[in-house]
Amino acid sequence: MLTDLYIYLLPILAVILGYIISLFLKPGSSSGFKLLLAFSGAYLLAVTVLELLPEVYSSPDTGIGIFILLGLLLQIVLEFLSKGVEHGHLHFRDDSTSFPMLLLISLSLHSLFEGFPLDKDNHLLHGVVVHKIPVAAILSVFLVQSKLSRTKVFLFLAFFALMTPLGSWLKNSVPVIAQYSAYINAVVIGIFLHVSTTILFESSKNHSFNASKLGVIILGVLLAYFI
């Protein structure tokens, strides 16, 4: 019971922490924030390759590779709608008064899918949480600087925070989802592969690697392997 509560609460706390960080840092220009983003991408990629991939390919189900590709394509579509906030970018106008519904739909679907494999996998849970913190911070900066009311900002962040726990709850509570978990996890793998590799190769200027970024990437991979 405590494990289930931990799974549901940690993604919500990640969004709250991201919001708090956004009040003190400027994610677009903070070097420490960019390093956190690179670390999250490395950790998420390593956990996906080391744990999720072997798990789905150990199942007798066929066509897993097709669903991984579908997940990758799905994430491309979602990022077209969200303008790339999943990997540390946001290009919406911050003076808009209209509610960013496409952004909400895109991020909600992304968060819902990433919640499905989190039933008992703490390593993946930690990867998702570390990834969610900088995403929530960037999103919070955009929402706070926009001309949306505080109520709308709160509702947006609350809805976004609840989607990952909702995905975990659906996986644990709806039998038909558990029945097709290998295929759903394969879609999630495609999503994670696209997001994590994009973070690693786009989070630095001119796609260059400095010593600090290389160090946090290696740290992320090692932690995913040994923990």
Backbone torsions as a table, in degrees:
resi	resn	phi	psi	omega
1	MET	NA	-43.7	178.2
2	LEU	-64.8	-35.8	178.2
3	THR	-63.7	-43.0	178.7
4	ASP	-62.7	-42.1	179.6
5	LEU	-63.5	-39.3	178.6
6	TYR	-61.4	-43.2	179.8
7	ILE	-63.0	-39.8	-176.8
8	TYR	-77.5	-35.2	-173.3
9	LEU	-84.4	-33.1	-173.7
10	LEU	-61.8	-43.3	176.7
11	PRO	-62.8	-33.6	177.7
12	ILE	-67.8	-42.6	177.9
13	LEU	-63.4	-32.3	178.3
14	ALA	-63.5	-40.2	178.4
15	VAL	-67.1	-41.1	178.2
16	ILE	-62.0	-44.3	178.9
17	LEU	-63.6	-40.7	177.3
18	GLY	-60.3	-40.5	177.7
19	TYR	-63.4	-43.3	179.4
20	ILE	-62.4	-42.7	178.4
21	ILE	-60.5	-38.6	-177.8
22	SER	-64.2	-22.4	-179.7
23	LEU	-76.5	-19.6	-175.3
24	PHE	-116.3	-20.5	-177.6
25	LEU	-121.8	159.2	171.2
26	LYS	-106.9	98.5	-173.4
27	PRO	-54.5	-30.9	-177.9
28	GLY	-70.0	-23.0	-174.6
29	SER	-121.8	-8.5	-177.4
30	SER	-78.3	123.3	179.5
31	SER	-68.3	-37.2	178.3
32	GLY	-63.6	-37.8	177.9
33	PHE	-65.2	-41.4	179.7
34	LYS	-65.2	-35.4	177.1
35	LEU	-67.7	-38.9	175.7
36	LEU	-61.2	-39.9	178.4
37	LEU	-63.6	-43.4	178.6
38	ALA	-64.8	-41.3	177.6
39	PHE	-61.0	-43.5	-178.9
40	SER	-63.7	-39.4	178.7
41	GLY	-65.4	-42.4	-179.9
42	ALA	-65.8	-44.1	-179.2
43	TYR	-64.6	-44.8	-179.2
44	LEU	-64.6	-40.9	178.3
45	LEU	-64.4	-44.7	-178.0
46	ALA	-64.8	-43.6	178.8
47	VAL	-64.3	-38.8	179.0
48	THR	-62.1	-45.8	-177.6
49	VAL	-72.8	-40.7	-174.7
50	LEU	-79.7	-29.8	-173.0
51	GLU	-119.2	-51.4	-175.7
52	LEU	-69.6	-44.7	-178.6
53	LEU	-60.9	-51.9	178.0
54	PRO	-59.1	-34.0	-178.7
55	GLU	-65.3	-46.5	-177.1
56	VAL	-72.1	-32.4	-179.1
57	TYR	-81.4	-10.8	175.3
58	SER	-82.3	-11.1	179.6
59	SER	-80.1	155.3	180.0
60	PRO	-76.0	-4.0	-176.9
61	ASP	-67.8	142.4	176.9
62	THR	-100.7	162.8	178.2
63	GLY	79.6	17.9	-179.0
64	ILE	-61.9	-41.8	-178.6
65	GLY	-59.7	-36.2	179.1
66	ILE	-62.9	-41.4	-178.9
67	PHE	-71.5	-30.9	174.1
68	ILE	-63.5	-43.5	177.6
69	LEU	-65.0	-37.3	176.9
70	LEU	-62.9	-39.8	177.4
71	GLY	-63.4	-40.4	178.3
72	LEU	-63.3	-45.0	178.8
73	LEU	-65.9	-38.3	177.8
74	LEU	-60.5	-42.4	-179.4
75	GLN	-66.5	-34.6	175.9
76	ILE	-61.0	-43.1	178.2
77	VAL	-64.6	-43.7	-179.3
78	LEU	-63.0	-38.6	179.8
79	GLU	-71.6	-27.1	173.3
80	PHE	-63.2	-35.7	179.8
81	LEU	-80.4	-36.4	-174.9
82	SER	-91.1	-8.7	-178.7
83	LYS	65.2	25.0	169.2
84	GLY	89.5	17.0	-178.9
85	VAL	-64.6	-24.1	-179.2
86	GLU	-64.0	-25.5	178.7
87	HIS	-119.2	27.1	168.8
88	GLY	99.1	13.9	179.5
89	HIS	-128.5	150.2	175.4
90	LEU	-151.8	121.5	-171.8
91	HIS	-118.3	16.0	175.0
92	PHE	-72.8	153.2	173.8
93	ARG	-70.9	130.5	-177.9
94	ASP	-86.7	1.0	177.2
95	ASP	-103.0	10.9	-178.6
96	SER	-75.0	142.7	179.2
97	THR	-99.8	-7.3	-179.2
98	SER	-84.9	146.1	-179.2
99	PHE	-71.3	128.4	-176.1
100	PRO	-76.6	75.4	-174.5
101	MET	-65.8	-40.6	179.3
102	LEU	-62.5	-38.8	177.1
103	LEU	-63.2	-43.4	179.5
104	LEU	-63.3	-44.5	-179.5
105	ILE	-63.3	-45.9	-178.7
106	SER	-62.1	-50.9	-178.9
107	LEU	-65.4	-34.5	-179.9
108	SER	-66.9	-43.2	178.0
109	LEU	-64.7	-42.9	177.8
110	HIS	-59.5	-47.0	-178.5
111	SER	-67.7	-37.1	178.9
112	LEU	-62.0	-46.4	-179.7
113	PHE	-64.6	-40.5	-177.4
114	GLU	-69.3	-14.6	177.4
115	GLY	-82.1	-20.1	-175.3
116	PHE	-61.5	-42.5	-177.3
117	PRO	-83.0	6.7	-170.5
118	LEU	-92.3	21.9	-175.1
119	ASP	-64.4	-47.8	-178.5
120	LYS	-135.9	6.0	-173.7
121	ASP	-96.3	92.6	-177.5
122	ASN	-66.4	-32.8	179.0
123	HIS	-61.3	-48.1	178.8
124	LEU	-66.5	-37.1	177.6
125	LEU	-57.7	-45.8	179.7
126	HIS	-65.1	-37.8	177.3
127	GLY	-62.9	-43.5	179.1
128	VAL	-64.6	-40.8	-179.0
129	VAL	-65.1	-45.7	179.7
130	VAL	-63.1	-36.2	177.3
131	HIS	-69.0	-35.5	-174.2
132	LYS	-72.8	-28.8	-177.3
133	ILE	-61.0	-54.9	179.6
134	PRO	-66.7	-33.6	177.0
135	VAL	-61.9	-45.3	179.3
136	ALA	-64.7	-35.6	179.5
137	ALA	-66.4	-45.8	179.0
138	ILE	-63.3	-44.2	178.8
139	LEU	-61.7	-41.6	-179.1
140	SER	-64.0	-40.5	178.0
141	VAL	-59.0	-46.4	179.6
142	PHE	-61.5	-46.3	-176.0
143	LEU	-68.1	-41.0	-179.0
144	VAL	-66.6	-37.8	-178.3
145	GLN	-80.7	-13.2	179.0
146	SER	-76.1	175.8	-179.8
147	LYS	-95.8	20.0	176.4
148	LEU	-73.2	152.2	177.1
149	SER	-70.7	159.3	179.4
150	ARG	-61.4	-33.5	178.7
151	THR	-63.7	-44.4	179.4
152	LYS	-66.5	-38.6	177.2
153	VAL	-62.1	-45.6	179.2
154	PHE	-61.9	-45.3	-179.7
155	LEU	-63.1	-40.2	178.5
156	PHE	-60.7	-51.9	-177.4
157	LEU	-66.1	-36.8	179.2
158	ALA	-65.5	-44.3	179.3
159	PHE	-63.3	-44.0	178.1
160	PHE	-61.0	-42.1	-178.3
161	ALA	-66.3	-31.8	-174.9
162	LEU	-83.3	-14.7	-172.9
163	MET	-69.3	-39.5	178.3
164	THR	-65.8	-48.0	173.5
165	PRO	-58.8	-34.0	177.8
166	LEU	-63.8	-41.1	176.8
167	GLY	-61.0	-42.2	178.0
168	SER	-64.5	-41.4	-179.8
169	TRP	-65.2	-42.6	178.5
170	LEU	-62.0	-40.8	179.5
171	LYS	-62.4	-38.7	-176.8
172	ASN	-84.4	-16.3	-171.4
173	SER	-114.4	-21.7	-176.4
174	VAL	-106.5	111.6	-174.7
175	PRO	-58.4	-37.7	-176.8
176	VAL	-66.2	-32.0	177.1
177	ILE	-70.0	-42.3	177.0
178	ALA	-62.8	-33.8	-179.3
179	GLN	-63.7	-35.8	-178.5
180	TYR	-106.6	29.3	-174.5
181	SER	-63.0	-34.0	-179.6
182	ALA	-62.9	-42.0	179.6
183	TYR	-69.7	-41.0	178.7
184	ILE	-64.5	-42.8	178.5
185	ASN	-63.6	-33.8	177.3
186	ALA	-65.0	-40.0	175.6
187	VAL	-62.3	-42.3	179.0
188	VAL	-63.3	-37.7	177.4
189	ILE	-59.8	-45.0	177.4
190	GLY	-59.9	-41.0	177.6
191	ILE	-62.5	-47.4	-178.2
192	PHE	-66.0	-39.4	-179.7
193	LEU	-61.7	-42.8	-179.6
194	HIS	-67.5	-47.0	-177.4
195	VAL	-63.7	-48.2	-174.4
196	SER	-67.4	-42.6	179.9
197	THR	-68.8	-35.3	176.9
198	THR	-64.4	-40.8	176.8
199	ILE	-59.1	-46.1	-175.0
200	LEU	-66.5	-34.1	-174.6
201	PHE	-102.3	-3.0	179.2
202	GLU	-122.8	-2.6	-174.8
203	SER	-85.8	4.8	175.6
204	SER	-131.2	153.6	-175.8
205	LYS	-63.2	134.7	179.5
206	ASN	57.2	24.3	177.7
207	HIS	60.3	27.5	-177.3
208	SER	-93.0	153.4	179.2
209	PHE	-110.8	122.9	172.0
210	ASN	-100.1	176.5	-174.8
211	ALA	-63.5	-39.0	-178.4
212	SER	-65.2	-45.3	-179.6
213	LYS	-65.2	-43.4	178.2
214	LEU	-60.3	-39.0	-179.4
215	GLY	-64.7	-44.5	-178.1
216	VAL	-71.3	-30.1	176.7
217	ILE	-66.6	-45.9	178.0
218	ILE	-62.4	-40.9	178.3
219	LEU	-61.7	-43.6	179.2
220	GLY	-61.1	-42.7	179.3
221	VAL	-66.1	-44.9	-178.9
222	LEU	-63.9	-41.4	178.9
223	LEU	-63.6	-40.9	178.7
224	ALA	-64.3	-31.9	-177.9
225	TYR	-78.7	-42.4	-171.0
226	PHE	-92.7	-27.0	-176.7
227	ILE	-75.7	NA	NA
